[in-house]
């Protein structure tokens, strides 16, 4: 039986990457997973954090926030004290991007991926990672054109997707309504080559079996493979050599 939006249980929501969405950042992508919309920009600033100095490497980090109009009512703007959930997600985005990036390619530079949620309908962290990877690619292309890279840094594509169990069904890429009702909720970050970067899984009610975990992981990796194929299409031919 199809879901309420007509998708099969193992289908992604419609995914769209709009590159060069803004002009000020070398990498700027509006990523859409269904009704979830996130602006991902990547900027480059001279210098590296203290702990990276002397290593011959740069740094890659991320920031994440849900903007006031991203949900019904109003999400309070994060000023001063950061929301704990936002801090957790931005650390996840940074770890995910660094897992496929050779930091020695841009010594003494800091790249920052800013992911701002314009509209939230579930899967904001997974969409942010997937969109930020495309924005990172575009920013690195700009740096390469300026002869600011020693070599091409991206070793693989990275994407993320949610899976879960709602109403007894194993589902790919949950929207907010499905996530809210889910008995099991997982987020999986992986590469185009099928290598796992991070798995976040939670039983919301009863513990679940290893067999179900394995099926959900397989379903997520299928989704990641589809997402990385869409990333490659978005940049017209995939990673440069």
N, C-alpha and C positions, 0 to 999 in steps of 0.2 A: 504494500500500500504506500502510495506517495505521501509526502508530508503536505502540510496545509498550503505551502507555496508551490506545490507541484513537483518539487525535487524528489528524486529517489533518495533512499537512506544513505547511499554512498556517493552522493553528488555534492560538489562545491556550490556555494552561492555564486551568482555572476561576479566575476573578478575583472577589475579594470585598473590599468595604470595610465595616468595622464602625466607624462613627463614634461619638464620645464614649466611647471604650473605657476611658479613665481620666478622673478628675474634676478633677485639679489644673491641667491645662493648658487654655487656651482652645480649642486644636485638638488632637484626639487620635484617631488612626485606626489600627486594626489592618488592614493590607493583606495579602492572601493571593494569591500566584500559585502555584496548585497547592499543593505541600507547603512552599513558602517562605512564612514568616510574619514580618512586620516591624511593630514598633510605631513609629509616626511621631507625634511630638508637636511642637507649635509653641508656644513661650512668647514673651511680650513683656516686655522690661525697659526702663526709662527710660534715655535716653542713647544716644549713637552713638559709633563709633570716632573717633579723632582725625582721620583722613583724611576723614571725612564732615562734620565740624563746619564750620559756616559755609556749607554748600551748600544748606541748607534741605531736607535729605533724611535719612531714617533708613537702616538697614542690615538686610540679610537674609543670614544665614549658616546653616551646617549642621554637624552632627556625626554621625558614623556609627561604629557598632561592632558586631562580632559577639559576642554574649554567650557565656559558657562552655558552656552546654548547647545551642548552636545547631548543632553538628556532632557526629559520632560521636567518642567519646573525650572530650576537653575542650579547648576553645579557651581559651588563657590570657587572663585578663582584662587589658585594657590599662590599666596603672597607670604614670604617669610618662611613659615613652617610648612614643609612639604607633606603631602598626603602619603602615608605609609605604603599604600597600594601603588602609587605612582613611582615611589623610589624602588620598590621591588621590580616593577615592570621595566623601568629604564635600565636597571642593572641587567636584567635578562636580555634586553635588546643589545646592550653593549657586549655582553658575553657572546651572544649569538653571532654578531658581526665580526668580532675579533677571531672567532673560531675559524673563519675562512679567509682571514686577511693577514698578509705578511707585513708586520709593522716596520720591518727593516727597509721597506721600499720608500718610506717617507720620513727619514730621520729629522728630528727637531720640528715636526709639525704635529698639531693636534686636530683631528677630525672629529666633529660633533654631529651626531644624528639627532635632530629634534623631531619628535613625533607628537603632533598636536591633534587630538581627536575632535573633529568638527561635528560628527554625528555618531552616536554609539547604538549599535543593535547587536551586541555580542561579538566576541572574538577580536577585541581591540588590540590586545597584545600580539596576537598572531598576525593580524593585518599589519600592525606597525613594523614588525620584524620583516615581513615580506616586502612591504613598500620601501622600508629603509634600505634594504639590499639593492634595490634598483636605484634609489637616490645616491647611494654610495658609489655604485658603478659609474653613474654619470659624473659625480664630483671627481672621481679618480681620472676619468677621461679628460676633464678640464685640466687637472694638474699635470697629466701626461703631456697635454698640448703645450703646457708652459715649461716643459722640461724640469718639472719639480719632483719627478719620481725616478728612483734608481732602476726600477723594473716594475712590471705589472703586479700589483699586490694580491688580487683576488684569486684564490686557489680553487674555488668552487662557488656555486650559487647556494644560498641558504634561504629557507622559507619555513613557515610555521603554520600549523592548523590545529583546530580543536576537534576532539571526538568525545563522544559520551553516550550514555544510555538514558533514554527518556521514554517513559511508557513501555519499558521492556525492549525497546528497539535500539540497536547500535547505530549511531548517526555520525556523519561527517560534517564538520563546519557548522556548529550550532549557532543559531541566532539567539537573541536575548530570551525569548519565550521558551525555547527548548532548553537553554542553559539553566534558566530559573527552575525548570521542572526536573532537571536531570538527577538521576540517582548516582551516576558516575560521571565525573568531569575530568578530562585530560587535555593538556596542551603539549604538543610535540614539536620540537625544533630539529630539523635535519637538513642535510645537504642534498643537492641534486643526485649525488652518487649513492644516496641511501644511508649515509653515516649519521648516527644520532648525536646531537649536541645536547639536548636536554629533554627530559620528560617530567611533566608535572601532573600527577594523577591523584584524585581524591574520591573516596567513597562518601557520598553525602548522607547516606542512610546506613545500609547494610554493607559489610565487606563483600568484595567481589573476588571471583576465582581467577587463578593464573590463566586459565584458558580464555577467559573473557579479556583479560589484559592483553594477551597475545593477539587476539582478533582486533582489538581496538588499535594496537600499535601498527598492525598490518594496514588497517584502514587509514590511519594517519599518514603512514609512509606513502600510500597510494595518493593521498591528497597532496603531500609535499612534492611528489614527482610531477603532478599536474601543475602545481603552482610554479615550480622552477621552469617548467616548459613554457609557461606563460611569461615569466620574467625574461627568458631568452628571446621570445617573440617580441616583447616590448622594446628591447634594445636592438632589434633588427640583426639577428644573427648570433647573439650570445656573446660570450666572453672573448675579448680580443686575445690574440696570441702574444 
